Amino acid sequence: MKSILFVCLGNICQSPLTEGIANKYTRELGLDIYIDSAVSGFEKVDEMIERSMRDILRR
């Protein structure tokens, strides 16, 4: 299985949003790819994804 990791400084907005979009399209296309996101800094560790990003991902 192939994998893709999206990384940003806080992992509370851009990388989780990109992970969600990539998951949507890989499912639609029937691709067997593991997708995840991660934090590269320490300031935002253990914080939730920003509310605006969660709302977008739900839609």
LUMFIDO-675897 format. One record per residue (C-alpha): residue number from 1; residue in one letter; x, y, z. Coordinates in Angstrom, 2 decimals, padded with zeros to 5 digits. Example, Ala and Ser with C-alpha at 12.3 -4.5 7.8 and 13.67 -1.06 7.14 Angstrom:
2
  pos  code        x        y        z
    1     A   012.30  -004.50   007.80
    2     S   013.67  -001.06   007.14
This chain:
59
  pos  code        x        y        z
    1     M   000.00   000.00   000.00
    2     K   001.23   003.47  -000.82
    3     S   000.94   006.32   001.68
    4     I   000.88   010.11   001.70
    5     L   001.64   012.28   004.73
    6     F   000.65   015.96   004.78
    7     V   002.70   017.98   007.27
    8     C   002.33   021.54   008.54
    9     L   003.50   023.54   011.54
   10     G   000.42   023.07   013.70
   11     N  -001.70   020.33   012.06
   12     I  -004.86   022.21   013.06
   13     C  -005.94   023.64   009.70
   14     Q  -004.16   023.11   006.35
   15     S  -002.81   019.58   006.63
   16     P  -006.00   018.04   008.13
   17     L  -008.07   019.79   005.46
   18     T  -005.77   018.48   002.73
   19     E  -005.89   015.01   004.31
   20     G  -009.70   015.08   004.21
   21     I  -009.81   016.19   000.59
   22     A  -007.25   013.56  -000.44
   23     N  -009.19   010.84   001.40
   24     K  -012.38   011.85  -000.40
   25     Y  -010.81   011.59  -003.84
   26     T  -008.86   008.39  -003.19
   27     R  -012.09   006.72  -001.99
   28     E  -014.00   007.99  -005.03
   29     L  -011.29   006.71  -007.35
   30     G  -010.97   003.39  -005.52
   31     L  -007.28   003.92  -004.78
   32     D  -005.58   001.94  -002.01
   33     I  -003.59   004.78  -000.41
   34     Y  -003.14   005.47   003.30
   35     I  -003.37   009.22   003.97
   36     D  -002.54   011.03   007.20
   37     S  -001.45   014.43   008.50
   38     A   001.11   015.42   011.10
   39     V   002.58   018.34   013.02
   40     S   006.16   019.56   012.50
   41     G   006.27   022.01   015.43
   42     F   005.52   021.70   019.12
   43     E   003.30   024.76   019.76
   44     K   000.05   023.10   018.71
   45     V   000.57   019.50   019.85
   46     D  -002.65   017.92   021.16
   47     E  -004.84   020.80   019.89
   48     M  -008.04   020.10   017.98
   49     I  -008.49   020.93   014.33
   50     E  -009.79   024.50   014.02
   51     R  -013.59   024.71   014.09
   52     S  -013.77   026.30   010.60
   53     M  -011.77   023.40   009.15
   54     R  -013.97   020.81   010.92
   55     D  -017.06   022.50   009.46
   56     I  -015.59   022.39   005.95
   57     L  -014.62   018.73   006.33
   58     R  -018.12   017.79   007.47
   59     R  -019.56   019.30   004.31
